[in-house]
Amino acid sequence: MSVPTPCIALATGAPLSQVGLGVYQSAPGAATRDAVTAALDLGYRHIDTARIYGNEADVGAAIRASGVPRDQVFVTTKLWNDDHGYDAALRALDASLSRLGMDHVDLYLIHWPVPERRRDSWRALERAFADGKARAIGVSNYLVPHLRELLGEARTVPHVDQIELSPFLQRRDTCTLCREHGIVVEAYSPLTRGKRLGHPAVTAVARAIGRTPAQVLLRWGIQHGFVVLPKSIHRARIAENAALFDFALDPAAMAQLDALEEGLATGWDPDGEP
Ligand SMILES: NC(=O)c1ccc[n+]([C@@H]2O[C@H](COP(=O)([O-])OP(=O)(O)OC[C@H]3O[C@@H](n4cnc5c(N)ncnc54)[C@H](OP(=O)(O)O)[C@@H]3O)[C@@H](O)[C@H]2O)c1
């Protein structure tokens, strides 16, 4: 990357690179290894996987083969829905670490707010954090009600909430609550899985500044202070998706993008999940 990616400090003090490579739907095997290899070669230092993606082993193998020291790569994985519960969650983290070939992850997330069982799982994540197996812990797909429940009883405030975010789905109340509690917000599906890359407002901004629609959506997230997690298996796009720090969107462009809210959830929608 021509310009280094800035970091955001987690409440733990650990620096988190503001652009991470997502590997959801990167096929296990060579496709994931090649994507991670390309990303590390291009300067990425943050990879976002999950047990359910089925490619933790490939993420670990590619990091080891890259020659980039382990302590310079921020690795996230996630607790899947059928692994909830105190003991089950601790076992699931051990199994993820074994597949990754690592003795710790930099961030372990509850993938989805599974009713009731999420509370025991959080205690397990607090234990993993205390034991150093997860250097930071957090949640994903937690909206305001889930966060309020957790904040009401947690000993450790989650360090991160990873939610779907784009100009078309802004979750402002959740982001505000996170900001108030020092929780870093990570934007998943920041490219709307391609669904709005051709939106006329996005392409107009892109044309005006000589950037791509993908870069416009990602830069919007960066300027809102989010970590962005674009996924691609193509080296050229992996490079494009991180080339975000030698330009800025001016206030008028940000306002045009902010006006695009339409409640577009491209995957799961945790809104209304008890
Ligand atoms: N916590 C959760 O519940 C959750 C849920 C969903 C996602 N995530 C995380 O967030 C990451 C990203 O989300 P996502 O994979 O759903 O969607 P996304 O990043 O919004 O979009 C990925 C899609 O856009 C294409 N693409 C990538 N770069 C592009 C570019 N520059 N121009 C045009 N198309 C481009 C990709 O195709 P190619 O690969 O063919 O380039 C892929 O089809 C995931 O990989 C995962 O790590 C987390």
The ligand as a MOL file (V3000), in Angstrom:
LIG
                    3D

  0  0  0     0  0            999 V3000
M  V30 BEGIN CTAB
M  V30 COUNTS 48 52 0 0 0
M  V30 BEGIN ATOM
M  V30 1 N -19.7840 -10.8110 11.9290 0
M  V30 2 C -20.6070 -11.1450 10.9630 0
M  V30 3 O -21.7350 -11.6180 11.2030 0
M  V30 4 C -20.1900 -10.9470 9.5500 0
M  V30 5 C -21.1260 -11.1050 8.5240 0
M  V30 6 C -20.7050 -10.8790 7.2130 0
M  V30 7 C -19.3860 -10.5060 6.9770 0
M  V30 8 N -18.4880 -10.3910 8.0060 0 CHG=1
M  V30 9 C -17.0740 -10.0230 7.7700 0
M  V30 10 O -16.9910 -8.9060 6.9030 0
M  V30 11 C -16.2800 -9.2640 5.7270 0
M  V30 12 C -16.8190 -8.5230 4.5090 0
M  V30 13 O -18.1920 -8.7220 4.3410 0
M  V30 14 P -18.8090 -9.5280 3.1040 0
M  V30 15 O -17.8280 -10.5400 2.6520 0
M  V30 16 O -20.1440 -9.9730 3.5230 0 CHG=-1
M  V30 17 O -19.0690 -8.4410 1.9990 0
M  V30 18 P -18.3290 -7.1830 1.3110 0
M  V30 19 O -16.9300 -7.0730 1.7540 0
M  V30 20 O -19.2470 -6.0340 1.4650 0
M  V30 21 O -18.3880 -7.5930 -0.2300 0
M  V30 22 C -17.6690 -8.6720 -0.7380 0
M  V30 23 C -18.0480 -8.8230 -2.2200 0
M  V30 24 O -17.6150 -7.6900 -2.9640 0
M  V30 25 C -16.7000 -8.1080 -3.9900 0
M  V30 26 N -15.6380 -7.0790 -4.0180 0
M  V30 27 C -14.6080 -6.9310 -3.1710 0
M  V30 28 N -13.8730 -5.8540 -3.4790 0
M  V30 29 C -14.4470 -5.2950 -4.5680 0
M  V30 30 C -14.1340 -4.1760 -5.3530 0
M  V30 31 N -13.0890 -3.3930 -5.0550 0
M  V30 32 N -14.9410 -3.8830 -6.4110 0
M  V30 33 C -16.0040 -4.6610 -6.7120 0
M  V30 34 N -16.3560 -5.7500 -5.9770 0
M  V30 35 C -15.5740 -6.0710 -4.9180 0
M  V30 36 C -16.2080 -9.4710 -3.5700 0
M  V30 37 O -15.9000 -10.2770 -4.6680 0
M  V30 38 P -14.4260 -10.9570 -4.9170 0
M  V30 39 O -14.0400 -11.7110 -3.6730 0
M  V30 40 O -14.7130 -11.8630 -6.0740 0
M  V30 41 O -13.5060 -9.8260 -5.2380 0
M  V30 42 C -17.4230 -10.0350 -2.8380 0
M  V30 43 O -18.3410 -10.5620 -3.7840 0
M  V30 44 C -16.4640 -10.7730 5.6470 0
M  V30 45 O -15.5300 -11.3980 4.7870 0
M  V30 46 C -16.3060 -11.1450 7.0910 0
M  V30 47 O -14.9440 -11.1420 7.4680 0
M  V30 48 C -18.8850 -10.5940 9.2820 0
M  V30 END ATOM
M  V30 BEGIN BOND
M  V30 1 1 1 2
M  V30 2 2 2 3
M  V30 3 1 2 4
M  V30 4 1 4 5
M  V30 5 2 4 48
M  V30 6 2 5 6
M  V30 7 1 6 7
M  V30 8 2 7 8
M  V30 9 1 8 9
M  V30 10 1 8 48
M  V30 11 1 9 10
M  V30 12 1 9 46
M  V30 13 1 10 11
M  V30 14 1 11 12
M  V30 15 1 11 44
M  V30 16 1 12 13
M  V30 17 1 13 14
M  V30 18 2 14 15
M  V30 19 1 14 16
M  V30 20 1 14 17
M  V30 21 1 17 18
M  V30 22 2 18 19
M  V30 23 1 18 20
M  V30 24 1 18 21
M  V30 25 1 21 22
M  V30 26 1 22 23
M  V30 27 1 23 24
M  V30 28 1 23 42
M  V30 29 1 24 25
M  V30 30 1 25 26
M  V30 31 1 25 36
M  V30 32 1 26 27
M  V30 33 1 26 35
M  V30 34 2 27 28
M  V30 35 1 28 29
M  V30 36 1 29 30
M  V30 37 2 29 35
M  V30 38 1 30 31
M  V30 39 2 30 32
M  V30 40 1 32 33
M  V30 41 2 33 34
M  V30 42 1 34 35
M  V30 43 1 36 37
M  V30 44 1 36 42
M  V30 45 1 37 38
M  V30 46 2 38 39
M  V30 47 1 38 40
M  V30 48 1 38 41
M  V30 49 1 42 43
M  V30 50 1 44 45
M  V30 51 1 44 46
M  V30 52 1 46 47
M  V30 END BOND
M  V30 END CTAB
M  END
